[in-house]
Amino acid sequence: MHNVSKRRRSLLQAIAAGSATSFFGPWAVNHAWAQSAQKKPLTIGLTMDASGQYGASGGEERLGAMMAIKEFNEKGGVLGRTIEALHMDTETTPATGSRVAERMITRNECAFLVGALHSGVANAISQVAQKYGCVFLNTNSSSPTEAGQNCHRTKFVWDGNGTNFAHAIVKNAIRVSGKNWVLLTNDYVWGHTTSKATRTLAEAHGAKIVDELMVPQNTRDFSAFLIKLQQMKPQVVAAAVGGDDLKALRKQVVQLKLDKQFAWINNQQDWPDVYGLGPEEIFGVFGTNWYYRLDLPGVKEFVEKYQKAYPGVQIKVPGNVYYNGYMATRELLRAVERAGSTNNLKVIRELEGLKVPARDRMQHFDAYMNPATHQMQQTIYMATYNDQPAEKDDIFKILASLPPQEVEDRDAPGACKLESYESTPSYEA
């Protein structure tokens, strides 16, 4: 066993040095993995933030992945093997994401990687994963580039992206609130690409983008930006600001009563970013891909399962981030079962053909994986604050549910160039 592990590590190191395809060949890697198949637990690497701008959301998506793993282990694991999870903090930093992915694959021998919120971190992890052929499920990054120019054969994207959410909310905002717009944008890849998608759709439907204000990551004082907005007097402010930055922005907007002066849209609203805020701080219209009070089969039981498993957590009901972590991990393990193998190329093919009925997804419409981009196509919801809550945590009012065909990112297939199967190193865990 020791010799097998040592040999596999040397093969992975050879891939890192760029010599695997010319000397060892991908099937040599496959052979090394196969030696230990069925003899030890299957290890999944959880590449989630525990600190930085998306630390709160990273904790929630980790709980979702762990729930899916727990359910499989209670049934005997996958292919007769128990599943172990290894988590390392990716710190909302691309360089850390790269190091974590490299270590998990080459030193900890993780079969698959699951996680990522910050799109720059997700891109960094995916480059390492593709180098080794390691299947990577990007659970919660929503930059259009993740299933566009930064797509990879080994990466699958599980959240809606900025273009999907823009399709859901932009036309309505123009119709209801007006055509004079300002963009407020987090200054990194998700903010840039999300605001670009918003601009394109808004201008196509007659809006005028007066200005775009770039917000550095980890901004806590928004006064300079809010003063500019007061001076410009737009009808609509379209914000692509996330994580802890968004929490700070919301509080300061309310303090200056600017939530009453303009209409606000937030492209996407992650549950950990607003959980616990009062009604005055959850202003505007925003997108999401799931809500814990959807009147659909299985939702109530899913919430109860979360509360039973995690009674001590600060967030008392699951949101979209937890949901994405759970669904991605569940579908990965189901794909392994259907393939009857942990061979990465077989699992990739299973995921590329994935179709999930609405009932099984706890959404309003059937979902499916786009094989050309590796993004899950799913229901997108438009929401606002709920002024008639059924309980304390019922803070979203769902305004509309849109099928995946209506919010499709039509530019992604042209931008995405997946690597060939032949150039993707093959392995079996």
N, C-alpha and C positions, 0 to 999 in steps of 0.2 A: 504493500500500500504506500509506504513511504517513497519507494522508487517511482511509482506511478505519479504521485503528487509532484515529486521533484522534476520528472520528465515533462509533465504538463506545464509547470512554471517556466521551464526553459523554453518550451515552444511558444508560450505567450510572450516571453521576453524577446524571442526571435521575431515575432510579428511586430512588436514595438520597434525593433531595429530595422524593419522593412524587408527582412529576408525570408519571411515565411512562405510567400507564394513562389519564390524562386528556388528555395532549397527544401524546406519541409513539406510544403504543399498543404492546402487547407484540410485534406483528409487525414493527414498525419495528426493534426490537432484533434480531429474527430475521434481518431483511434485512441488517443491518450485519454480523452474524457470517457470513452466507452469502457475503459478498463475498470473504472470504479462505479459504473452505473449500478443501481439497486443496492449498493453497499453502504451508503451513507445518506443522511438527510439532504434534501434539495435546499440550497441556500439562495435566498433572494436578497439583493442589496437595496436598501431603502435610502434613496438619495434626496432626503428632505431637509429643508432649512429648519434649524432649531434656534437660530439667532438671525439678526439683521432685519431688513425691511419686511420680510415675509415669514418671520419666525412663528407668529401665531397661526398662520395658515399652514405652515409646515407641520406643526403639531397635529392639526386636524386631519390632514391627508395621510399622515402616518397612522393615526388611529383607524382610518378607513381601510388602509391596506392590511393592517393587523387583524381587523375583523374578518376580512375575506380569508386570510391565512388560517385563522382560528376555525372557521367553518369547515374548511377542507381537512384540517388536522382531526377535527372531531369525527369525520367520516373515514379516517384512515390515511389522510394525506393525498398525494397524487401519484398514480402509478405504483401504489404500495409503499411510497416513501413519505416520511414526515417532512414538513416544510419548516425551515428555520429562517428567521429574518435578522439581518444585520443592518443597523442604522448608523450612519455617520452624518454629522451636521455639515451641510454644504454652505452655510453662513450667508446665503444670498449673494455669493461672490463667485463669478465664473472660474477664477483660478482655483478656488477651493473645490468647486464642482469637478474640475478636471482631475485634481489629485485624488479626490474621493473615488471617482470612477476607476481610475487607474489602479488604485490599491484594492478596491473590491474585486476587480476582475483578476488581477495578476497574483495578489497575495492571499485574498480570502476566498478565491475560487467561486464567486457568486455566479449562479447560472443565468440570472436575469437581473435587471435593474428597474426600479419603480420609483418615480417621484419627480420633483421639480416644479417650481412656481415661477420664479424669475426667468424670463425667456433667454437672457444671456447665459444663465447657469445651465438651462436645459440644452442650449446649443453646444456649450462646452462639454457637457456629459455625453451628448449624442455623438460628437466627433470621436471621443475615446471609445465609446461603445461600438461604433461602426468599424474602427480599426481592428477590433478583436472579434467582430461578428456577434457581439453580445446584445440580445434583444433588450430594448429600453422602452419602457412605457412612461411617456411624459404625461403625468396626470393632470397638471393644472396650469401649464403655461399657455397663454392665449395670444401671443403675437402671431399675426398671419405668416410670418417667416418660418415658423416651426413646421408647418405643413406646406411651405412654399420653397423659397430658395435654400433654406437650411434643413430640408427633409433628408432622411436617410432610409435605406432599406431596413435597418434594424430598429428604427424609431417609429412609435405609434403615439399619436396625439389624441388625448381623451376629452379635453375641454373644448367648448366653443371658442372661436377666435374673434379678434376685434372686428373683422369684416362681418362675421355672422351676427354679432350683437348690434353693429351699426345698421345692418339691414332691418333689424327688429325695431329700432327706436328712432332713426333719423327722420324718415318721412312723417311720422306722427308728430315729432317735435316741430317741424317746419309748418305743418298744417295748424297745429294748436297754438304755437307760440311766436312764430315769425321767421323772417329770412335773414336777419342781421346777427351773425354768429361770431364768437371768439372761441378759439381752442386753447385749452389749458393742459399741457402735456408733460408727463414725466420724461425726463431727458435720458432715456435709454431705449433699447430696441422695441420693447412692447409699446411704450408710449408713442414712439415715432410712427410705428406701423399702424397702430390703432387709430391715431389721429389722422394719418394719411387716408385710411379707409373711410373715416367719418367725413373728411373734407371732400373726397371724391363723390360720395353719395349725396352729401348736402348740396354741393355745387350742381350736381346732375339734376337735382330737384328744385333748383332756383335760389338756393341760399347764397349769401355773400359772406365769405370768411374775412372779417375785418382785420384780424390779427391772430397770431399764435404765440402764446407765452410758454417758454420752456422752463420747467420746474426741475432743478437738480434733485437727484435721489437723496433721501434722508433730510428733506426740508421740513423744518418744524415751525418756522415763522413765515407765514404767507402774506404778511401785511403789504409788502411792495407789490405783489401780484394783484391783491384785492383792491388796492388804491387805483391801479391802472384800469381795472375793470369798472370801477366807479366812474372814472373819467370817460371811458369809451361808451358806456351805457348800451351794451349789446342786448338783444332780445333773448338770445340763448347762449349759455356757456356750456360747451361740450368738454367735459373733463376726462382725460385719460390719466388718472392718478391712482396709484394703488397702495395697498399695505398700510403701514403706519403713517405714511405721508397723507393718505386719504383721511385717516382719522383726525389728524391735526387740521387739515383743510376744512373738514366739515364743522368742527368746533368754531374755528375763526370766522367762517362764513356766517354762521348763526349769530355770533357775537356782534358782527357789524350789520346784521339784518339784511345781508345781501341775498339770502335765500328768498326774500320777498321781492327783490328788485328785478331779478332776471329769472328766466326759466333755466333750470340746470338739468343736463343729462349726464349720467356717468355710464360710459360704454358698458361696463360690467361691474357688478357689485358682489364681491366675495363675502360670504357670511361672517367670517371672523373679523372683517373690517368694520362691521356695523353692529355686531352683536353687543347688546348692553347699552347702546345709544338710545337717547330719548326720541320722541316723535319729531321734535324740532330739528334734530340733527340728521334725520334720514329724509332729506328733501330731494325733489327732482324725480326723474324717471331713469330707469336703468335696466340692464339685462341680467339674466341668470339662466342656468340650465336645469335648476332643480330647486324645489322648496319643500320644507318638511310638512306642510299642511296641504299639499296637493290632494285633491279628492280622487285618489286613484287606488286600485288594489295594491296591497303590500306596503303602502307608505306608512300607515300607522304601526304595523308590525316592525318595520325597519327602524322607526324612531324608538319604539319600546326596547328593541334589541340594543341599540346604542346606549340608552339610559341604564339598562341593566348591566351592560359590560363596563361602562365608564361612569360610575355614579359620582366620582369626585372631581370631574373636570369642570372647568369654568364655564364652558359653552354647554348648556344643558340639553340642547336639541341639535341634531346634525344639520349641516348646511351643504351647499354645493361642493365645497372643497373636500369634505369628508366623503361625500357621495362619489366624486370622481376617483378618489383614492381607492375606495371600495370596488367600484365597477371595473376599473382598469385591472386591478389585481385578480378579481374574480374571473374576468374574461381571459386573462393570461393563463390561469390555471386550468380553466375549461379547455383552452386551446391545446395545452399539453395533453390533457386527457383525450381529446379527439384525435390528436396526432399519434397517440400511443407511444410518445417518445419525447425526450427533452432536446432532440436535435433542433438547433436554432432555425434552420431553413424550413423544416417541417412546421414548426410553430409559427414562423412568419407567414407561411402560406395559409395556415388556418386563420390567423388574424386578418389577413388581407381579404378573405372571403366572409368575414363576420357579418351576420345579420342578427339583430336582437329585437324581438317583438316589444311593442310599447309596454305591455303588461310586465314583462320581465325587467324592463329598464325603469319602471315606475315613472314614465313620461307619457305624454299624450299621443305621440306618433312613433312608429317603428324607427329604429336606428340602424345604421349600417356603416361599415368601414369603407372609405373610398380607397380602392387599391392603388390608385395613381398618386395619392398624396399621403396616405396613412393617417388621415384625420377621421375621427368618429363623427359621422353626420347625424345630428340629433335635434330634438325639439329645443327651441329657444323661447324663453319667456320674457315678456316685457312687464316690469313691475314698478310700483311706487310704494310710499309708506302707507300702511294700513291704519286708517283712522277709526276702524271699528274692529279692534282685535278680539279674537275669541279667548285669548289668554295672554299672559305677559309677553311671551316670546313671539307672538304672532305679529310681526312688525312689517311684513311684506303683503301688499295687495297685488295679486296677479291680474294684469290688465289684458293680456293677450298671450296665446300660445301659438307659435308659428312652426309649421312642419319644416324639416331640414331642406326640402327643395326650394322653399321661399327665401331662405337666408344663406344659401350656398355661396361659398367663396369661389367665384368663377375664375379668378386669376391664379389660384393656387396650382392647378394642374400644369399650366404653362411654365410656372416658375420652378416647379419641383422636378428634379432629375434624380430619380432613385438609382442607386448603384445596382449593377447586375447581381444576380445570384452567384455567378461564377467568381466575381471579384470580392464577394463577402466571405470571410473565413468561416468555415463550418465547424461546429463542435457538438458534442452531446454530453450533457452534465451527468 
